[in-house]
C-alpha cells in the first residue's frame, strides 16, 4: 500500500491545490486541509473514515488535528482525484487497487471509478445524449453496458476469492496449499482471462467517449472483441479452466465445509471477515464458488440480446460467430463436468466392490474389479434395475453402462459383488441389440450376438420412462462403442 500510495502521491504533485511533495521522503501531502503523516498505533485503533479496526496496519494521522485514517482510505481519495483531474486509464486504477487495497473495499469503489455504477447505459449518459438515439440503439447500449457491468462484478468475485479468502487461508491460517487449491481451483487463469476481456471492453468504451463530455459514449463495435475472446486459443483456455472449475464445484464446497467444521480458526476467519460491498455482504465461500460456475452460462444470453438490436452488417456477423463459439465452449464444459461426475460415481461404486469378487465370461475369461479401472472405460449411465434370472425371479441389481460393457452388480452386506446367475453379469456392447418386451411396458430384452454364442437377458425397470431412457442410453453406447479386448 505504501509503495502504491507513494507512486500515486507523486502523480498528484501538480494538482489544482498545488500541493508540494518532496521525492524520497515518506511524508504525505495535504488532503482536504489536513497534513497527514505516517504513524504506528501502540494499541487498538479505529479508522475515523470507515470505523473499522486498523490495528497492525499503517495509519496516516493529521499533524494539526487527531485523525487516524487507514492508508487505503486516503489512497482511494487520491485515486478519485486522479480520475477526475487526469482522466488516467481506469484499467490502471483497478489493477493497482487489486494489489493495494483489500478486495471488499475494491468491490465498493471500482464500479464507481469505472463509470459502471448506474443501473443502465441510458442512466449513465446524460439525458440529452440519450434522447439523440433511437430505441434500438439505446437497447443495444444497455445490453453492452450490462455485459461490462456483470463482467466487472465477476472480476470482483474472483478477486475476493483470491485476495480475501485464498490469501487469508494461506497466509493468516497457514492452511495446506493443496487443500486450499481444491477449494479455489484455477483462480489465477480465470482472473487473467476476465481481466483481459474487461480491459478490451473498457478500452473500446474509452475510445468511444466524447472528448467534451466523458460521461457520454456510444459503442458501435464490440463483436470483434467477443469473437476474439471466445474462439481459437482463448476458447480452448476457457474450456480447460471452466471445465476444471465447474467439475470440482461440489468437491470444492464439500472440502471447504469439512475443513470449516474441523478448524475453529477457519470458522473465526470466515465469521469476522467483513465484506462491505452490498453485493457480497451476506455471501460466503460456497456462494462465491457457485457464482463462478454460473458465469459462463450468461454469455450466450447476453450475446443473443445484443444481436437482437444489431443491424445486418459486419458487427452482426462477428456477434453471430462469437455466439456460436461461446455456445460450443459451454457445451464442452458441460460434457467435461458430466464426464467428471460419472467418473466420481464409478469410483464410489468401485470403493464398495469386493476385491475378491469376479465374473466368469462366456469366452472362459475372468472379469475382475481391476478391469473396471481401465483408462479406456468410462461410465455412461448407471441405475437400479431388475434382472430376470433363470428361475424367473427379478433380482435387484445395480447396472453400470460403461464404454464397451454393461455390468450387473448386486449388494451384499453393504458391499457390491458381481451378480450371480447362469448367465455372465458382464455383457459386451458389440453386437448388442435392445428390444421391448411385448405387453410389458417396463421390460426390455438385451440380445448379445457375440462370436462365442448368442445370449438373451430380460431386464425390468420401475417405470416405462426409465425403461425407455435405458434403451436410449444403451443404443447410443453401442453406436459409439470402442472395442476393448476382454
C-alpha positions as CSV (number, residue, x, y, z in Angstrom):
1,X,0.0,0.0,0.0
2,X,2.8,2.4,0.9
3,X,4.6,1.9,-2.4
4,X,1.4,2.4,-4.3
5,X,0.5,5.5,-2.3
6,X,3.9,7.0,-2.9
7,X,3.5,6.5,-6.6
8,X,0.0,8.0,-6.8
9,X,1.1,10.8,-4.5
10,X,3.9,11.8,-6.9
11,X,1.3,11.9,-9.7
12,X,-0.7,14.4,-7.7
13,X,2.2,16.8,-7.3
14,X,0.8,19.3,-9.8
15,X,-2.9,19.2,-8.9
16,X,-5.1,22.2,-8.5
17,X,-4.2,22.7,-4.8
18,X,-0.5,22.9,-5.8
19,X,0.5,20.6,-3.0
20,X,4.2,20.2,-2.9
21,X,5.6,16.7,-2.2
22,X,9.3,16.1,-1.8
23,X,10.5,12.9,-3.5
24,X,12.4,10.4,-1.4
25,X,10.7,11.4,1.9
26,X,8.0,9.5,3.5
27,X,5.7,12.4,4.1
28,X,2.1,12.6,3.0
29,X,0.7,15.7,1.2
30,X,-2.1,17.9,2.4
31,X,-5.5,16.4,1.6
32,X,-8.7,18.4,2.2
33,X,-6.9,20.8,4.6
34,X,-5.2,18.1,6.6
35,X,-1.5,17.4,6.8
36,X,-1.1,13.6,7.1
37,X,2.0,11.9,8.5
38,X,2.6,8.1,8.9
39,X,2.1,6.8,12.5
40,X,2.1,3.3,14.1
41,X,-0.6,2.9,16.8
42,X,0.6,1.5,20.1
43,X,-2.8,-0.2,20.8
44,X,-6.2,-0.8,19.3
45,X,-7.3,1.9,16.9
46,X,-10.2,2.6,14.6
47,X,-10.2,4.4,11.3
48,X,-12.4,7.5,11.5
49,X,-13.4,7.2,7.9
50,X,-14.7,3.6,7.9
51,X,-14.9,2.9,11.7
52,X,-13.0,-0.4,11.3
53,X,-10.1,-1.7,13.3
54,X,-6.8,-0.8,11.8
55,X,-4.6,-2.3,14.4
56,X,-1.3,-3.6,13.0
57,X,-1.8,-1.5,9.8
58,X,0.0,1.6,8.6
59,X,-2.0,4.7,9.6
60,X,-1.9,8.4,8.5
61,X,-2.6,10.9,11.2
62,X,-3.2,14.7,10.7
63,X,-0.4,16.7,12.3
64,X,-2.8,19.5,13.3
65,X,-5.8,17.5,14.3
66,X,-6.1,14.0,15.7
67,X,-7.4,11.9,12.8
68,X,-6.3,8.3,12.4
69,X,-7.1,7.3,8.9
70,X,-6.3,4.0,7.2
71,X,-3.9,4.4,4.3
72,X,-6.3,2.8,1.9
73,X,-8.9,5.5,2.6
74,X,-6.5,8.2,1.7
75,X,-5.4,6.2,-1.3
76,X,-8.9,5.9,-2.6
77,X,-9.4,9.7,-2.2
78,X,-6.2,10.2,-4.2
79,X,-7.3,7.8,-6.9
80,X,-10.6,9.6,-7.2
81,X,-8.8,12.9,-7.6
82,X,-6.6,11.4,-10.3
83,X,-9.6,10.1,-12.1
84,X,-11.3,13.5,-12.2
85,X,-8.1,15.6,-12.9
86,X,-6.1,13.5,-15.3
87,X,-8.6,11.0,-16.7
88,X,-5.9,8.4,-16.4
89,X,-6.7,4.8,-17.6
90,X,-9.4,3.4,-15.4
91,X,-7.9,-0.1,-16.0
92,X,-4.7,1.2,-14.4
93,X,-6.6,2.2,-11.3
94,X,-8.5,-1.1,-10.9
95,X,-5.4,-3.2,-11.3
96,X,-3.4,-1.0,-8.9
97,X,-6.2,-1.3,-6.4
98,X,-6.3,-5.0,-6.8
99,X,-2.8,-5.3,-5.3
100,X,-3.0,-2.3,-3.0
101,X,-6.4,-2.4,-1.3
102,X,-8.5,-5.0,0.5
103,X,-10.8,-6.8,-2.0
104,X,-14.0,-5.8,-0.2
105,X,-13.1,-2.1,-0.4
106,X,-12.2,-2.6,-4.1
107,X,-15.7,-4.1,-4.6
108,X,-17.3,-0.9,-3.3
109,X,-15.1,1.5,-5.2
110,X,-14.4,0.1,-8.6
111,X,-17.9,0.3,-10.2
112,X,-18.0,4.0,-9.3
113,X,-14.5,4.6,-10.5
114,X,-15.1,2.8,-13.8
115,X,-18.4,4.5,-14.5
116,X,-20.4,1.4,-14.2
117,X,-22.4,2.2,-11.0
118,X,-25.5,3.3,-12.8
119,X,-28.3,0.7,-13.4
120,X,-28.0,1.1,-17.2
121,X,-26.3,2.9,-20.1
122,X,-29.3,5.1,-20.6
123,X,-29.0,6.3,-17.0
124,X,-25.2,6.6,-17.1
125,X,-25.0,9.0,-20.0
126,X,-26.6,12.5,-20.0
127,X,-30.4,12.6,-20.7
128,X,-29.8,14.9,-23.7
129,X,-27.3,12.4,-25.2
130,X,-29.6,9.5,-24.7
131,X,-32.5,11.3,-26.4
132,X,-30.4,11.7,-29.5
133,X,-30.6,8.0,-30.3
134,X,-33.5,5.7,-31.3
135,X,-34.9,2.9,-29.2
136,X,-32.9,0.1,-30.8
137,X,-29.6,1.9,-30.2
138,X,-30.5,2.6,-26.6
139,X,-31.4,-1.0,-26.0
140,X,-28.2,-2.2,-27.6
141,X,-26.1,0.1,-25.5
142,X,-28.0,-1.0,-22.4
143,X,-27.1,-4.7,-23.0
144,X,-23.5,-3.9,-23.8
145,X,-23.4,-1.9,-20.5
146,X,-24.9,-4.9,-18.7
147,X,-22.2,-7.1,-20.2
148,X,-19.5,-4.8,-19.0
149,X,-21.1,-4.3,-15.6
150,X,-21.5,-8.1,-14.9
151,X,-18.0,-8.8,-16.2
152,X,-16.7,-6.3,-13.7
153,X,-18.7,-7.9,-11.0
154,X,-17.3,-11.3,-12.0
155,X,-13.8,-9.9,-11.6
156,X,-14.7,-8.6,-8.2
157,X,-16.0,-12.0,-7.2
158,X,-12.8,-13.7,-8.4
159,X,-10.7,-11.1,-6.6
160,X,-12.5,-11.5,-3.3
161,X,-12.0,-15.3,-3.6
162,X,-8.3,-14.8,-4.4
163,X,-7.3,-11.8,-2.2
164,X,-9.6,-12.3,0.8
165,X,-10.3,-15.9,1.2
166,X,-7.5,-17.8,-0.5
167,X,-4.8,-15.4,0.7
168,X,-6.2,-15.3,4.2
169,X,-6.3,-19.1,4.4
170,X,-2.7,-19.4,3.2
171,X,-1.1,-16.5,4.9
172,X,-3.1,-16.0,8.1
173,X,-4.3,-19.5,8.8
174,X,-1.3,-21.3,7.3
175,X,-3.5,-23.9,5.7
176,X,-2.1,-26.5,3.4
177,X,-1.7,-25.2,-0.2
178,X,-3.1,-28.4,-1.8
179,X,-6.2,-28.2,0.4
180,X,-6.8,-24.5,-0.4
181,X,-6.2,-25.2,-4.1
182,X,-9.0,-27.8,-4.0
183,X,-11.4,-25.1,-2.7
184,X,-10.3,-22.5,-5.3
185,X,-9.1,-24.2,-8.5
186,X,-8.0,-22.2,-11.5
187,X,-8.4,-18.8,-9.9
188,X,-5.4,-17.2,-11.4
189,X,-6.0,-18.2,-15.1
190,X,-9.7,-17.2,-14.6
191,X,-8.7,-13.8,-13.3
192,X,-6.2,-13.3,-16.1
193,X,-8.8,-14.2,-18.8
194,X,-11.6,-12.0,-17.5
195,X,-9.3,-9.0,-16.8
196,X,-8.2,-9.2,-20.5
197,X,-11.8,-9.3,-21.6
198,X,-12.8,-6.5,-19.4
199,X,-9.8,-4.5,-20.4
200,X,-10.6,-4.8,-24.0
201,X,-14.2,-3.7,-23.4
202,X,-13.1,-0.7,-21.3
203,X,-10.6,0.4,-24.0
204,X,-13.4,0.2,-26.6
205,X,-15.6,2.3,-24.4
206,X,-12.9,4.9,-23.7
207,X,-12.3,5.2,-27.5
208,X,-16.0,5.9,-28.0
209,X,-16.1,8.6,-25.3
210,X,-16.9,12.2,-26.3
211,X,-14.0,14.5,-25.5
212,X,-16.2,17.4,-24.4
213,X,-18.2,15.1,-22.0
214,X,-16.5,11.9,-20.8
215,X,-19.9,10.8,-19.4
216,X,-21.2,10.2,-22.9
217,X,-20.2,7.4,-25.2
218,X,-21.6,5.2,-27.9
219,X,-20.0,1.8,-28.6
220,X,-20.6,1.0,-32.3
221,X,-18.5,-2.2,-32.5
222,X,-18.0,-5.0,-29.9
223,X,-18.4,-8.2,-31.9
224,X,-14.7,-8.3,-32.9
225,X,-13.7,-8.3,-29.2
226,X,-16.1,-11.1,-28.3
227,X,-15.2,-13.2,-31.3
228,X,-11.5,-13.0,-30.3
229,X,-12.2,-13.8,-26.7
230,X,-14.5,-16.8,-27.4
231,X,-12.6,-18.5,-30.2
232,X,-9.3,-20.3,-31.0
233,X,-6.7,-20.3,-28.2
234,X,-8.9,-18.2,-25.8
235,X,-11.8,-20.7,-26.3
236,X,-9.5,-23.6,-25.5
237,X,-8.4,-21.9,-22.3
238,X,-12.0,-21.2,-21.3
239,X,-12.9,-24.9,-21.9
240,X,-10.0,-26.0,-19.8
241,X,-10.3,-23.7,-16.8
242,X,-14.1,-23.6,-16.6
243,X,-14.2,-27.4,-17.3
244,X,-11.9,-27.9,-14.3
245,X,-13.5,-25.3,-12.0
246,X,-17.1,-26.4,-12.7
247,X,-16.2,-30.1,-12.5
248,X,-14.8,-29.6,-9.0
249,X,-17.7,-27.4,-7.8
250,X,-19.3,-30.0,-5.5
251,X,-15.9,-31.2,-4.3
252,X,-14.7,-27.7,-3.5
253,X,-17.8,-26.9,-1.5
254,X,-17.5,-30.2,0.5
255,X,-13.8,-29.7,1.2
256,X,-14.5,-26.2,2.5
257,X,-17.4,-27.3,4.7
258,X,-15.5,-30.2,6.1
259,X,-12.5,-28.0,6.8
260,X,-14.7,-25.4,8.4
261,X,-16.2,-27.9,10.8
262,X,-12.8,-29.2,11.8
263,X,-10.9,-25.9,12.0
264,X,-12.0,-23.3,14.6
265,X,-9.6,-20.8,13.3
266,X,-11.2,-21.0,9.8
267,X,-14.6,-20.6,11.5
268,X,-13.5,-17.4,13.1
269,X,-11.7,-16.2,10.0
270,X,-14.9,-16.6,7.9
271,X,-17.1,-15.1,10.6
272,X,-15.1,-11.9,11.3
273,X,-14.0,-11.3,7.7
274,X,-16.1,-8.3,6.7
275,X,-17.3,-8.0,3.1
276,X,-18.5,-4.4,2.9
277,X,-19.9,-4.5,-0.6
278,X,-23.6,-4.8,-0.7
279,X,-23.3,-7.4,-3.5
280,X,-21.1,-9.6,-1.3
281,X,-22.2,-8.7,2.2
282,X,-24.1,-11.9,3.0
283,X,-22.1,-14.2,0.8
284,X,-19.7,-16.9,1.9
285,X,-17.3,-19.2,0.1
286,X,-19.9,-21.7,-1.3
287,X,-21.9,-18.8,-2.8
288,X,-18.8,-17.4,-4.4
289,X,-17.9,-20.7,-6.0
290,X,-21.5,-21.1,-7.3
291,X,-21.3,-17.6,-8.9
292,X,-18.2,-18.5,-10.9
293,X,-19.7,-21.8,-12.2
294,X,-22.7,-19.9,-13.4
295,X,-20.9,-17.0,-15.2
296,X,-20.1,-18.9,-18.4
297,X,-23.8,-19.7,-19.0
298,X,-24.6,-15.9,-19.0
299,X,-22.7,-15.1,-22.2
300,X,-24.9,-16.7,-24.8
301,X,-28.0,-14.9,-23.3
302,X,-26.2,-11.5,-23.4
303,X,-24.9,-12.0,-26.9
304,X,-28.4,-13.0,-28.1
305,X,-29.8,-9.8,-26.7
306,X,-27.1,-7.7,-28.3
307,X,-27.7,-9.4,-31.6
308,X,-31.4,-8.6,-31.3
309,X,-30.6,-4.9,-31.5
310,X,-27.8,-5.1,-34.1
311,X,-28.4,-4.4,-37.8
312,X,-27.1,-6.8,-40.5
313,X,-23.5,-5.8,-41.1
314,X,-20.0,-6.9,-40.1
315,X,-20.9,-6.3,-36.5
316,X,-23.9,-8.7,-36.8
317,X,-21.6,-11.3,-38.4
318,X,-19.0,-11.1,-35.7
319,X,-21.5,-11.3,-32.9
320,X,-23.2,-14.3,-34.6
321,X,-19.8,-16.1,-34.9
322,X,-19.0,-15.2,-31.3
323,X,-22.3,-16.7,-30.2
324,X,-21.6,-19.9,-32.0
325,X,-18.2,-20.1,-30.4
326,X,-19.3,-19.4,-26.8
327,X,-22.1,-22.0,-27.1
328,X,-19.5,-24.5,-28.2
329,X,-17.5,-23.6,-25.1
330,X,-20.5,-24.0,-22.8
331,X,-21.3,-27.4,-24.4
332,X,-17.8,-28.6,-24.0
333,X,-17.7,-27.5,-20.4
334,X,-21.0,-29.3,-19.7
335,X,-19.6,-32.5,-21.2
336,X,-16.4,-32.2,-19.1
337,X,-18.5,-31.8,-16.0
338,X,-20.7,-34.7,-16.8
339,X,-17.7,-36.9,-17.6
340,X,-16.0,-36.0,-14.3
341,X,-19.2,-36.6,-12.3
342,X,-19.7,-40.0,-13.9
343,X,-16.1,-40.8,-13.1
344,X,-16.7,-39.9,-9.5
345,X,-19.8,-42.1,-9.4
346,X,-17.9,-45.0,-10.7
347,X,-15.1,-44.5,-8.2
348,X,-17.8,-44.5,-5.4
349,X,-19.1,-47.9,-6.7
350,X,-15.7,-49.4,-7.0
351,X,-14.9,-48.4,-3.5
352,X,-17.7,-50.6,-2.3
353,X,-16.9,-53.5,-4.7
354,X,-15.4,-56.5,-3.1
355,X,-11.8,-57.0,-4.2
356,X,-12.1,-60.8,-4.5
357,X,-15.4,-60.7,-6.4
358,X,-15.2,-61.7,-10.1
359,X,-17.4,-62.7,-13.1
360,X,-16.7,-65.6,-15.5
361,X,-17.4,-64.6,-19.1
362,X,-18.8,-66.7,-21.9
363,X,-15.4,-67.0,-23.6
364,X,-14.0,-68.5,-20.4
365,X,-12.1,-65.4,-19.3
366,X,-12.4,-63.8,-15.8
367,X,-13.6,-60.2,-15.3
368,X,-12.3,-58.7,-12.1
369,X,-12.6,-55.4,-10.2
370,X,-9.4,-54.1,-11.7
371,X,-10.8,-54.5,-15.2
372,X,-13.3,-51.7,-14.3
373,X,-10.4,-49.4,-13.6
374,X,-9.3,-49.5,-17.3
375,X,-8.4,-46.0,-18.6
376,X,-10.5,-46.7,-21.7
377,X,-13.7,-47.5,-19.8
378,X,-15.9,-44.6,-18.7
379,X,-19.3,-44.7,-17.0
380,X,-22.1,-43.8,-19.4
381,X,-25.1,-44.5,-17.2
382,X,-26.0,-46.3,-14.0
383,X,-29.1,-47.2,-12.0
384,X,-31.0,-49.9,-10.3
385,X,-32.8,-52.4,-12.5
386,X,-34.3,-55.9,-12.1
387,X,-32.6,-58.7,-13.8
388,X,-34.9,-61.7,-14.5
389,X,-32.9,-64.8,-13.6
390,X,-33.1,-68.4,-15.0
391,X,-35.6,-69.2,-12.2
392,X,-37.9,-66.4,-13.2
393,X,-37.1,-64.2,-10.2
394,X,-36.5,-60.5,-10.6
395,X,-33.1,-59.8,-8.9
396,X,-32.3,-56.3,-7.7
397,X,-29.1,-55.2,-9.4
398,X,-27.0,-52.1,-10.0
399,X,-26.4,-51.7,-13.7
400,X,-23.3,-50.0,-14.9
401,X,-23.2,-49.0,-18.6
402,X,-19.6,-48.5,-19.5
403,X,-17.8,-47.6,-22.7
404,X,-17.8,-51.2,-24.0
405,X,-19.7,-53.4,-21.5
406,X,-22.8,-53.5,-19.4
407,X,-22.2,-54.8,-15.9
408,X,-24.6,-56.1,-13.3
409,X,-23.7,-55.9,-9.6
410,X,-25.7,-56.9,-6.5
411,X,-25.4,-55.7,-2.9
412,X,-24.3,-58.0,-0.1
413,X,-23.6,-56.8,3.4
414,X,-23.5,-53.2,2.2
415,X,-20.8,-54.1,-0.3
416,X,-21.1,-54.9,-4.0
417,X,-20.3,-58.2,-5.8
418,X,-20.7,-59.3,-9.4
419,X,-24.3,-60.5,-9.8
420,X,-24.6,-64.3,-9.8
421,X,-26.7,-66.3,-12.3
422,X,-26.3,-68.9,-15.1
423,X,-25.5,-66.0,-17.5
424,X,-22.4,-63.8,-17.2
425,X,-23.1,-60.4,-15.4
426,X,-20.8,-58.7,-17.9
427,X,-22.3,-58.1,-21.4
428,X,-20.1,-56.8,-24.3
429,X,-21.8,-53.9,-26.2
430,X,-20.5,-55.0,-29.5
431,X,-23.4,-56.6,-31.5
432,X,-25.8,-55.9,-28.5
433,X,-29.5,-55.5,-29.6
434,X,-32.1,-53.9,-27.4
435,X,-35.8,-54.8,-27.8
436,X,-39.0,-54.1,-25.9
437,X,-40.8,-56.9,-24.1
438,X,-44.2,-57.5,-25.6
439,X,-47.1,-56.5,-23.3
440,X,-44.6,-55.3,-20.7
441,X,-44.0,-51.6,-20.8
442,X,-41.3,-51.7,-18.1
443,X,-39.3,-54.6,-19.6
444,X,-36.6,-54.9,-22.3
445,X,-34.6,-57.7,-23.9
446,X,-30.8,-57.4,-24.3
447,X,-29.7,-59.8,-27.0
448,X,-25.9,-60.3,-27.2
449,X,-24.9,-61.7,-30.6
450,X,-21.3,-62.3,-29.7
451,X,-18.9,-64.6,-31.6
452,X,-18.9,-67.1,-28.7
453,X,-22.6,-67.6,-28.9
454,X,-25.8,-65.6,-28.5
455,X,-27.3,-64.8,-25.1
456,X,-30.6,-63.0,-24.1
457,X,-31.2,-61.1,-20.9
458,X,-34.6,-59.8,-19.7
459,X,-34.3,-56.6,-17.6
460,X,-37.1,-54.6,-16.0
461,X,-37.3,-51.1,-14.6
462,X,-39.6,-49.2,-12.2
463,X,-41.4,-47.1,-14.8
464,X,-41.8,-47.1,-18.6
465,X,-40.0,-43.8,-18.8
466,X,-37.0,-45.3,-17.0
467,X,-37.1,-48.3,-19.4
468,X,-37.1,-46.0,-22.4
469,X,-34.2,-44.0,-21.0
470,X,-32.1,-47.2,-20.5
471,X,-32.9,-48.3,-24.1
472,X,-31.8,-44.9,-25.4
473,X,-28.5,-44.9,-23.4
474,X,-27.7,-48.5,-24.4
475,X,-28.3,-47.9,-28.1
476,X,-26.2,-44.7,-28.0
477,X,-23.4,-46.6,-26.2
478,X,-23.5,-49.4,-28.8
479,X,-23.2,-46.9,-31.6
480,X,-20.1,-45.3,-30.2
481,X,-18.7,-48.4,-28.6
482,X,-14.9,-48.7,-28.6
483,X,-14.0,-52.4,-28.6
484,X,-11.7,-53.4,-25.7
485,X,-10.4,-57.0,-25.5
486,X,-11.9,-58.7,-22.5
